[in-house]
Amino acid sequence: MPGDPLKDIRIAAPCPASWEGMAGDERVRHCTLCSLNVYNFREMKRDEIRALLDRTEGRVCARLYRRADGTLLTSDCPSGFQVLRQRMSRFAAAVTAAFFTVSAFASDGATCEKPRVRKHGSKVKFTTEQLATAQQAELTGVVLDESGRNPIPGVTVMLRDEAMKRELTTVTDVNGAFTFASLSDGIYRVEVMLSGFKSAVVEHLVLKQSEIMRARVALRAEVNETITVGAVGPDSTMMDAGVTTTFSQSLINKLPH
């Protein structure tokens, strides 16, 4: 069984350049010493790192964090960052910026176990379509009534990246359809909301490159009506006056049963 490719990194030459002195964002910055981009693996998902290594044939400049057991921290494992922050007061994290080569890989190892999908509220079913060509992940779907026959337009659908905390929102069209395209690999929270219906909530949904995740949502109506039979807000003076109302038999016969 092949091992995790990110455990087989070999450092070719450590780089003395300072990450803080480079221009860019938290994911990638430009080094003026070697005129190359430096990628921060801690802010990238494992599949993104794999794709980068594949494009560069395993030779790339990167900033990475190693655990004591030699494994790397990536954005796929938020629990790992929590442990790292807790230990920073006692131990210095090992930070290495270097050119390195990686042996050939074909495994699908993970930094940490991914949580299971959880569903709440209205009913949701998922199907996955695997694409032959490489492209970013996509989530598409349709929102129907509880019978599953009638589409519901104007429903708010919110998608949240659980690791990066980024949110996207859209509204279903006249056919009850919605789409989120060009998504990064990751674990997401989906919430489908419309006034008068129970929201459909899905947590820990995994979206992957070259896959289209299709959702079929059946919203259940909220039932919270209260029916009161009898006099409404009687006036005390009317009660004292003994006001009465007489209904004819023909009117009674016309009342619905």
C-alpha positions in Angstrom: 0.0 0.0 0.0 1.6 3.3 -1.0 2.3 5.8 1.7 1.3 9.4 2.2 3.2 11.5 -0.4 3.5 14.5 1.9 5.5 12.3 4.4 8.2 11.7 1.7 9.4 15.3 1.3 13.1 15.7 1.0 14.6 19.2 1.7 17.2 20.0 -1.0 18.4 23.4 0.3 17.1 25.5 3.2 16.4 29.1 2.2 17.4 32.0 4.5 14.7 34.4 3.1 12.2 35.8 5.5 8.5 35.1 4.9 7.5 38.3 6.6 9.7 40.3 4.1 8.0 38.8 1.0 5.1 40.5 -0.8 1.8 38.6 -1.2 -0.9 37.0 0.9 -1.0 34.2 3.5 -1.2 31.5 0.7 1.6 32.6 -1.7 4.3 35.3 -1.6 7.0 36.4 -4.0 10.7 36.0 -3.0 12.9 38.7 -4.5 16.1 36.8 -3.7 15.3 34.0 -6.1 12.5 35.6 -8.1 10.1 32.7 -7.3 6.8 32.3 -5.6 6.8 30.7 -2.1 3.6 28.7 -1.2 2.4 28.4 2.4 1.3 24.8 2.8 -0.4 25.5 6.1 -3.0 27.6 4.3 -3.6 25.1 1.5 -5.6 21.9 1.4 -3.8 18.6 0.7 -5.4 18.1 -2.7 -4.3 21.7 -3.7 -0.7 20.8 -2.6 -0.8 17.6 -4.6 -2.0 19.5 -7.7 0.8 22.1 -7.2 3.5 19.4 -6.9 2.1 17.6 -10.0 2.3 20.9 -12.1 5.9 21.6 -10.9 7.1 18.0 -11.1 7.8 18.0 -7.3 10.1 21.0 -7.3 8.7 24.0 -5.6 9.6 26.6 -3.0 7.3 26.4 0.1 6.8 27.3 3.7 5.7 24.4 5.8 5.0 23.3 9.4 6.1 19.9 10.6 4.8 18.0 13.5 7.2 16.0 15.8 6.3 12.8 13.8 7.3 14.5 10.5 3.8 15.0 9.1 2.7 18.4 7.7 0.0 20.7 8.9 -2.4 21.8 6.2 -5.8 23.6 6.2 -7.6 20.3 6.1 -6.9 19.8 9.7 -8.2 22.6 11.9 -7.8 20.5 15.0 -4.1 20.3 14.3 -3.8 24.1 14.4 -5.6 24.2 17.7 -3.1 21.8 19.2 -0.3 23.8 17.6 -1.5 27.1 19.2 -1.7 25.4 22.6 1.8 24.2 22.4 3.4 27.3 21.0 4.0 28.7 24.5 6.2 25.6 25.3 7.6 24.5 22.0 8.7 26.5 18.9 7.1 25.3 15.7 9.5 24.1 13.1 9.3 26.3 10.1 11.2 25.5 6.9 11.3 27.3 3.6 13.1 25.3 1.1 13.3 23.8 -2.4 12.4 20.1 -2.1 11.6 17.1 -4.2 8.8 14.6 -3.6 8.7 11.0 -4.7 5.9 9.8 -7.0 2.6 9.5 -5.3 -0.8 8.0 -5.9 -2.3 7.7 -2.4 -5.1 9.6 -0.8 -3.8 10.0 2.8 -5.2 12.6 5.1 -3.7 14.8 7.8 -6.6 14.0 10.1 -9.8 12.1 9.9 -12.7 14.0 8.2 -15.9 14.3 10.2 -19.0 12.5 9.0 -21.8 14.3 7.2 -24.6 15.4 9.5 -28.1 16.5 8.3 -30.8 18.4 10.2 -34.3 19.7 9.4 -35.8 19.2 6.0 -34.8 16.2 3.9 -31.7 16.3 1.6 -30.3 13.7 -0.7 -26.9 13.8 -2.5 -25.5 12.2 -5.6 -22.0 12.6 -6.9 -20.9 12.8 -10.6 -17.2 12.1 -11.3 -15.8 14.1 -14.2 -13.3 12.8 -16.6 -11.5 16.2 -16.9 -9.8 18.1 -14.0 -11.8 21.1 -12.8 -12.8 22.7 -9.5 -15.6 21.2 -7.3 -19.2 22.2 -7.9 -22.4 22.0 -5.8 -25.7 22.1 -7.6 -29.2 21.1 -6.7 -32.9 21.7 -6.7 -35.3 22.6 -3.9 -38.8 21.1 -4.0 -41.8 21.0 -1.7 -42.4 18.1 0.7 -44.1 16.0 -2.0 -41.0 16.2 -4.2 -43.0 17.3 -7.2 -43.2 21.1 -7.1 -40.0 23.4 -7.4 -39.7 26.3 -4.9 -38.2 29.5 -6.3 -36.7 32.2 -4.1 -35.1 29.9 -1.5 -31.9 31.1 0.1 -29.0 28.6 -0.1 -25.9 29.4 2.0 -22.6 27.6 1.5 -19.8 28.0 4.1 -16.2 26.6 4.0 -15.9 25.1 7.5 -12.1 25.6 7.6 -11.6 29.0 5.9 -15.0 30.4 7.2 -15.8 31.9 3.8 -19.5 32.1 2.9 -21.3 32.1 -0.5 -25.1 32.7 -0.9 -27.5 32.3 -3.8 -31.2 32.0 -4.4 -33.1 29.3 -6.3 -34.5 30.2 -9.7 -38.0 29.6 -11.1 -37.2 26.0 -11.4 -36.0 25.7 -7.8 -32.4 25.2 -9.0 -29.2 26.6 -7.6 -25.4 26.2 -8.4 -22.1 27.0 -6.7 -19.3 26.6 -9.2 -15.5 26.8 -9.0 -15.2 25.7 -5.4 -12.0 24.7 -3.7 -11.6 21.2 -2.2 -12.8 21.2 1.3 -15.5 20.5 3.9 -18.6 22.7 3.8 -21.8 23.6 5.6 -24.9 24.0 3.5 -28.1 25.7 4.8 -31.3 26.0 2.7 -33.8 28.5 4.1 -37.2 29.9 3.4 -39.8 31.5 5.7 -42.6 29.2 6.5 -40.4 26.0 6.0 -38.0 24.0 8.1 -34.5 24.8 7.1 -32.3 22.0 5.7 -28.9 22.0 7.2 -25.9 19.8 6.1 -22.6 19.8 8.0 -19.2 18.4 7.0 -20.0 17.9 3.3 -16.8 17.0 1.5 -16.4 18.6 -2.0 -13.6 17.4 -4.2 -11.9 18.5 -7.4 -13.4 17.0 -10.6 -16.7 16.1 -8.8 -20.1 17.6 -9.1 -22.2 17.1 -6.0 -26.0 17.2 -6.7 -28.5 17.9 -4.0 -32.2 17.2 -3.9 -33.9 19.2 -1.1 -37.5 18.6 0.0 -38.6 21.4 2.3 -41.1 20.6 5.0 -43.7 23.3 5.9 -43.7 24.7 9.4 -47.0 23.8 11.2 -47.6 26.2 14.0 -51.2 27.4 13.5 -53.5 27.7 16.5 -57.3 27.5 16.0 -59.6 28.9 18.6 -63.3 28.3 18.7 -65.5 30.7 20.7 -66.0 34.3 21.4 -63.0 36.6 20.7 -62.4 39.6 23.0 -65.9 40.1 24.4 -66.7 43.5 25.7 -67.8 43.4 29.4 -70.6 45.9 28.8 -72.0 43.6 26.1 -71.8 40.6 28.4 -73.7 42.5 31.1 -76.3 43.5 28.6 -77.0 39.9 27.8 -76.4 40.3 24.0 -77.3 37.1 22.1 -77.2 36.0 18.4 -79.6 33.6 16.8 -78.6 31.5 13.8 -81.3 30.1 11.5 -81.4 26.4 10.6 -80.8 27.2 6.9 -77.6 29.0 7.8 -76.4 26.2 10.0 -77.0 23.7 7.1 -74.8 25.8 4.8 -71.8 25.6 7.2 -69.0 23.2 6.1 -68.8 19.9 8.0 
